[in-house]
C-alpha cells in the first residue's frame, strides 16, 4: 500500500504523550502511514518533500499555524448553540425546543411546556453555567429588562440569549457527557448536582433563583455505559462527520425516560485525558483527596482510556480515515 501522511494538530505539550501512544498503535496497524503531530501554535512546517504523499490533516482546533499544501482537513470548530439546535432538528435528533429569546415573545405552551430556561449564546458563559435561569413560561413572557438585576448577563448579551424548554431530570439536576471521536464513543459519564433544585411548584422568586445548570455547582460524577445514551451520541456524531471530537451532553427526562441532546461542544477543547480544562475533572475521578494530584491525574486518565479502549478506537479510526480520505 502506498505511503500516506497523517497530520495530527493538537492543542499543546500536555497532549504529546497521548498522541505518541496513539501513533504507536497506528503504526502497528499500518506502517505505511507517516505520522506528524504538531501543537496548534507550533511554527514548524513540513519539508516540501513530505508533501509528495497523499495527506490527511486532523485538527482539534480551527486555528493552527501549519501551512497545509494538499489533502483533506477535518477539524474542530465552534458552532453556536442555536445552529447546533437546528442541526439536531435537521438530523432528527431529539433536542429541547429552542428559540432566540425576545422580551415579550409569546411561547407556544404545547412546544415549551410550563417551565423554560433562558441561557446566553456565548459559549464561554454557558460552559461555566453563567446566566442560565429557570422561569415559568407565562412569567417570562411578561418580564422586561428592568426586572433583571443590574449585573445580570442579559444586559450585556445584546439580544444574544436563547429560551429553551426545561427538561426535568429530577430533584438533583443531571446530565450524561459522551465523548465521541468521529462518531465513536471513547468515554462517557453521568454528572449530578450535589444540591437539589427547588420544588417545581415553588414561588416564582424561588424558581428563578434555582441552580439548574449542572455546570453551576459541585457535582458527583461516575463513568457509565448506557446503550440508549451511546446510540444517541453516535447519531449526533454522524450528523457532524467532519468534526473529530464532540463532547455531547444528553438529558434523560425523569418520569418518561426520554432522551434529549442539549449540545455537542464541537470546539475541540474536550480531550480530557490530558486537557488543561479537564484538570479538575481528573482530580475528582482520580480522588485527589486520597491519592494526591499527580496520581489522581494518572488514575483518571487510565480510567478514561480503559472504559471503551479509547486510544485503540482513535488509532483504528485514524487509519480508516487516512486510507479513505488522504489525497
N, C-alpha and C positions, 0 to 999 in steps of 0.2 A: 504494500500500500504506500502511496506517495506521502512525502512529508507534508505536515501542515503546522502552522503557527497557532498556538492558543495564547492570547494575551489576557492576563487577569489584572484588572485595575482595582486595588483595594484602597482602604482609607488611611493607612498609616502603619508605622512599625509594629503596633500591637497585633496586627493581622498576620505578620510574616510567618510565624510558626505554623499557624493554621494552613496557610497556602503551601508551605513547604511539605507538610504532611499530605495534603490533598494532591500535590504534584507527584509525589512518590506513588500514590495509588493510581493516578492517571497513567504513569509510565509503566506500571505493572500490567495495565490493560492494553496499552498501545504505545510502543516505543517510537513510533513514527511521529508522534505529536511533540512538537518543540514548545516547551512551556516558558513563558516570560511573565513574571509577576512584578508589578510596579505599584508604588504608592501613588495616589492621585496627584499629589503635589510634587512628585519627582520630576526633575528636568532631564532625566536620562532618556535618550532616544535610541531606537533600534538602528543598527547599521544598515546601510542601503541593501547589502546583500541578503539580509534576513527577509526582506520583503519579496523575494523571488517565490516564496512559498504561499499557497492559499492561506488565508488568515481569518481568524475569528477573534473579536475583542468582546470580553465580558467584563463590564464595569459596574461596581457597586455605587456609583455616583455619576451624575451627568457632567461633572466638572473635573477635567483632568488635563494634564499638560502634554501627554503623549500625542505626537502627530501621527494619525492613522493614514497610511498611504494606500491601503487596499483592504478589502474584506468587509464582512458584516460586523456591525456593532450592536450589541444587546446591552442595555444599560438601565440602571435605576434612575428614576426622576420623580420629582414631586408631582402629584396630581391633586388639585383642590378637592375638598370634601364633596362639594355638590357635583363636580364632574365624576367623582368616584360613584356617587349615588346613581347618576344617570347611566354609567357603565354597568353597574349591577342590574339595574332595571332592564337595560337592553339585553343582557345575557340571561334574564330570567332568574336572577339570584335574589332570594328573599332579603329585603332590607327595609328598615323602618321608613314610613312615608316622611319625606323631607322637602322643604321649600325654602327659598331665601326669605328671611324674616322682614316683615314690614309692619310698622306700628299701625294698628287699626285694622289689619287684614283679618277677614273672617275666614276661619278654617273649617273645612268640611268635617263635621263630627264623625261621619262614617269612616273617613280615612284616618283621622288623627286621634279619635277617642277623646277621653275626658282629661287626660294629662299629657303635657308636651314638654319637651326640653328646648331651651334656646342655647346655642353654642356659637362661638366665633368661628369664622372660616380660617383664621390664622392657625396654621398647623402647629407652630411652636407653643401657642397658648393651650390648645386642646390637648397636646401631648403631656402637659403638666396639670390638666384638669382645671384650667383657669377659665372663668367666665361662663361655665356651664351651669345652668339653673333650671329647676323644675317649676312649672306653673300649671294651674288648671287652665284648660284651653279657653274657657269663656272669660276668665280673669285676664289672660294675656291679650285677648282681643281688645281690652279696654285700657291697658297700660300705655303711658306716654313716657317720653324721655325723662321728664321731671320726677317720675316715680322711682327712678333708679338713683342710688347714692352717687355723689359726685365722682368718686373713684372707681365706679363700675366700668369694666372694659367696654361696655356697649357704647359709651360716649366717645371712645377713640376708634371705634371699629369702622366708622364711615359707611354704615349700611352693610358691612360685610359680616352678617350674622345669619345663622340658619335656625329654622324651627323644625323640630322633629318629633314624631310620635314617640311617646315614652313606652319602652318595653320593660315590664316589671319582671326582674329576675329574682325577686324575693326580698325579704326584710333586710338581708345583707347583700347589697348590690354586688354583682359578679359578672365576669366575662371569661371567655376562652381566648387565649392567644395561640395562634397556629402559625409557625414559620414555614414557608414553602420556598423551595428553590426550583424555578421553572415548573411550578405546579406540583412538585413532590414534597410531601411533608418531611421536615427534618427535625423538628421538636414541637411540643405542644404542652401548654399548662393551663390550669384553671386558677383564677385570681378572685379573691373575695375580700371585701372591706371588713375590717375587724369591728367597726362600729355600725350598728344598724341605722338605716334611714328612719325617718318618722313614719307614722301610720299614714296611709294614703287618704284617710278621711280627716286628717288634721286640718286646723285652720290654715287659710292661705299664707299667713305670715310664717308659719312653721314649715309648710311645704316649700316655700321659696327660700328658706334658709338651709334646707336639707343638703347634705353632701351626697350627691348622686354619682358623679364621675368616679370611676374606680381608680383613676389616676390621682384622685384628690385626697387620699388618706392612707393610713397604714393598712396593710393588707396581708392576707395569708395566701401563699401560692403552693401548688403541688403539680408535679408532672402527671398528666393524664393522657389516656388514649381512648377516645370515644368515637366509634365508627361513623356515626352520622355527622359529627363535627369534622372529622377528617375528610369525608366525602364532599362536604360543602366547601371546605377550604380548597380542595383540589379543583372544584368547579370555579372558584374565584381565580385560582392560578391560571386555568385555561382561558379565562377572559382577558388576561394580560400576558400574552405569550412572549412578548419581547422584553419583559421586566424580570431580571433574575430573581430578586429577593422580595418577597412580600411577607409582612407581619400582619396577619388577618385577625381582626377582633370580631368574635361571634358571641351573640347573646342567646341564651336559652330562656324563653318565657316561662315563668312559673305557672303552673296550672295546666297549660296546654302542651308544654314541651317543645313548642315551635322554635325554630332557629331563625335568627336574623343576623346578617352581616352588617356590622357597623362601619368598618373602614378596613383598608388593606395596607396602609403605611408604605407606599412604594418608593420612598426616598432613598432607602438603602442603608440607613444607619441602624440596622436591627440585627446585625450579625453578632449575637450576644455571647458567642463562645469567647469573644475577646474584645468587643467594642467598649469604648470608654463609657458610653451612655448606659451600658449594661452592668457597670461595676456594682451598683447597689443590689441589683437583681442577683448577681452571682454570690455576693456576700450573704444574701438571705438563703438561697438554695444550698450553699455550702456551709451554713451555720457558723458564721464567723465568730459568734459569741463563744462557741466551744472550740472551734478549730483554728481560730486566728485568721486574719485576712488572706495571707498568701495561700494557705492550704484550702481555705474556702473557695477561692477563685479556681484552683485546680480541680477540686471536687465537683464544683458546679459545671465547669467546662466538660469534665468527663461525663457527668450525668446527661448533659445536653447531647453530647456526641453519641452516647450509647443507647439513648431512648429508642431511636429508629435506625441507628447506624449512619448518622448524618454524613460523615466525610466520605463513606463509601457511596452513598447516594449522590453526593455532589460530584465525586470523581466520575462515576458512570454516566451521569447526566452530561457532564462537560465533554466526555469522549464522544457521546452520541451527537451532541450539538456541533462539535468540531468536525466530525466526519461528514455531517449533513450540510453544514452551513458555511464552512470556511471557503473563501473564494478570493 
